[in-house]
Amino acid sequence: MAVIHLKPPAGFQTASPSSQPLCQTTGAMLESARNKTTSGRLKTAAQLYLKDTAMCQLLGMNCNTPTDIVFSFEGFRRRGGLTDHHVDGFGIGFFEQKGVRLFHDDKPSAQSPVADLIKAYQIKSENVIAHIRKATSGRTSLANTHPFVREMWGHYWMFAHNGHLQGFHPPGGQYYRPVGDTDSERAFCHILEQLRQRFDQRPDDDTLFQAVAGLVAEIRRHGLFNFILSDGLVMFAHASTLLHYIVRQAPFGEARLLDDDVTIDFSAVTTPNDRVAVIATLPLTENEIWHQLACDELVMFRDGLIEKRDCPANPRYMSAEEGLAAARAAGTAV
């Protein structure tokens, strides 16, 4: 596993299948999830929300062919100090076959030379997880910077969390214990510990999904538990409040970032067989239709599509304003 922890010198400052439930977009805070907004209204709403948000932010990518995440990451990293105030570090991890490239910095991603390296390197991967942090639990340090990585069943597992878990202190595990002092890493270690105690080797996807769903239902009773989890084969995403996704596939079109004046024509850089799912706390583009996970919904992506999902019988979708209010009430960071 390649790991980079960089501390700069002091002073260095596409729409998903129709079978999926329709969900709210950030630009429709006060409207029905089924009403498509104009790009201008979407951009204004998202910018207003980002300037006032107090939550960490998540980014994930799952696809059927190795793909670089530079376009999405460029918009995402600006939320770490430019379009938003997530200034307590960032991290990003790339699965490459059975290996992992992991980059952490305890400085804001918008000014980080590590983030500059990611842009220049253009690493291609089928599964990527990134996180920009607004500290609410644990000190600002590299040990507390997401995503966290551990080995289980001969595969690396990677995890990033947005939220706050009150009173969540599971006993130390036989195989997995946190290095830092965040509730996020405790939750990650607990999930892996329980899975490893239960299964000697990786179970099939159905069994694995049901096991993870049961553990998530237990943990989310302690508070807000938005997270992304992957073993390099599949990617889990769970929403307590706000988590959105988009599946890009043929016919590919043009996308414009919300956080930067950057546009890309995906048809010029993809093949007709490519399929890419991008997951983010808030939509990253202003002219595409993003879908929102319901509160307490768990999904599992494989090859750029949702393979499994566990959604409440009466799903509820929070607006950005409601998500912010929930984060404030929990004393957490979006």
Secondary structure as the mmCIF struct_conf table of DSSP 4:
data_model
#
loop_
_struct_conf.conf_type_id
_struct_conf.id
_struct_conf.beg_label_comp_id
_struct_conf.beg_label_asym_id
_struct_conf.beg_label_seq_id
_struct_conf.end_label_comp_id
_struct_conf.end_label_asym_id
_struct_conf.end_label_seq_id
STRN STRN1 ALA A 2 LEU A 6
HELX_LH_PP_P HELX_LH_PP_P1 PRO A 8 PRO A 9
TURN_TY1_P TURN_TY1_P1 ALA A 10 GLY A 11
HELX_LH_PP_P HELX_LH_PP_P2 ALA A 15 PRO A 17
TURN_TY1_P TURN_TY1_P2 SER A 18 SER A 19
BEND BEND1 GLN A 20 GLN A 20
HELX_LH_PP_P HELX_LH_PP_P3 PRO A 21 LEU A 22
HELX_RH_3T_P HELX_RH_3T_P1 THR A 26 ALA A 28
TURN_TY1_P TURN_TY1_P3 MET A 29 LEU A 30
BEND BEND2 GLU A 31 GLU A 31
TURN_TY1_P TURN_TY1_P4 ALA A 33 ARG A 34
BEND BEND3 ASN A 35 ASN A 35
HELX_LH_PP_P HELX_LH_PP_P4 LYS A 36 THR A 38
HELX_RH_AL_P HELX_RH_AL_P1 SER A 39 ASP A 52
BEND BEND4 MET A 55 MET A 55
STRN STRN2 GLN A 57 ASP A 68
HELX_RH_AL_P HELX_RH_AL_P2 VAL A 70 ARG A 78
TURN_TY1_P TURN_TY1_P5 ARG A 79 ARG A 79
STRN STRN3 GLY A 80 GLY A 80
TURN_TY1_P TURN_TY1_P6 GLY A 81 LEU A 82
BEND BEND5 THR A 83 ASP A 84
STRN STRN4 HIS A 85 HIS A 85
BEND BEND6 ASP A 88 ASP A 88
STRN STRN5 PHE A 90 GLU A 96
TURN_TY1_P TURN_TY1_P7 GLN A 97 LYS A 98
STRN STRN6 GLY A 99 ASP A 105
BEND BEND7 ASP A 106 LYS A 107
HELX_RH_3T_P HELX_RH_3T_P2 SER A 109 GLN A 111
HELX_RH_AL_P HELX_RH_AL_P3 PRO A 113 TYR A 121
STRN STRN7 LYS A 124 ILE A 132
BEND BEND8 THR A 136 GLY A 138
BEND BEND9 THR A 140 SER A 141
HELX_RH_3T_P HELX_RH_3T_P3 LEU A 142 ASN A 144
HELX_LH_PP_P HELX_LH_PP_P5 THR A 145 THR A 145
BEND BEND10 HIS A 146 HIS A 146
HELX_LH_PP_P HELX_LH_PP_P6 PRO A 147 PRO A 147
STRN STRN8 PHE A 148 MET A 152
TURN_TY1_P TURN_TY1_P8 TRP A 153 GLY A 154
STRN STRN9 HIS A 155 LEU A 165
TURN_TY1_P TURN_TY1_P9 GLN A 166 GLY A 167
HELX_LH_PP_P HELX_LH_PP_P7 PRO A 170 GLY A 173
BEND BEND11 GLN A 174 TYR A 175
BEND BEND12 VAL A 179 GLY A 180
HELX_RH_AL_P HELX_RH_AL_P4 ASP A 183 ARG A 198
BEND BEND13 ASP A 200 GLN A 201
HELX_RH_AL_P HELX_RH_AL_P5 ASP A 205 ILE A 219
HELX_RH_3T_P HELX_RH_3T_P4 ARG A 220 HIS A 222
STRN STRN10 GLY A 223 SER A 230
BEND BEND14 GLY A 232 LEU A 233
STRN STRN11 MET A 235 ALA A 239
BEND BEND15 SER A 240 THR A 241
STRN STRN12 HIS A 244 GLN A 249
BEND BEND16 ALA A 250 PRO A 251
HELX_LH_PP_P HELX_LH_PP_P8 PHE A 252 PHE A 252
STRN STRN13 GLU A 254 ARG A 256
STRN STRN14 LEU A 257 LEU A 257
BEND BEND17 LEU A 258 ASP A 261
STRN STRN15 THR A 263 ASP A 265
HELX_RH_3T_P HELX_RH_3T_P5 PHE A 266 ALA A 268
TURN_TY1_P TURN_TY1_P10 VAL A 269 VAL A 269
TURN_TY1_P TURN_TY1_P11 PRO A 272 ASN A 273
STRN STRN16 ARG A 275 ALA A 280
BEND BEND18 THR A 281 LEU A 282
BEND BEND19 LEU A 284 LEU A 284
STRN STRN17 THR A 285 THR A 285
BEND BEND20 GLU A 286 GLU A 288
STRN STRN18 HIS A 291 GLN A 292
HELX_LH_PP_P HELX_LH_PP_P9 LEU A 293 ALA A 294
TURN_TY1_P TURN_TY1_P12 CYS A 295 ASP A 296
STRN STRN19 GLU A 297 ARG A 302
TURN_TY1_P TURN_TY1_P13 ASP A 303 GLY A 304
STRN STRN20 LEU A 305 ASP A 310
BEND BEND21 ALA A 313 ASN A 314
HELX_RH_AL_P HELX_RH_AL_P6 ALA A 320 ALA A 330
TURN_TY1_P TURN_TY1_P14 GLY A 331 GLY A 331
#
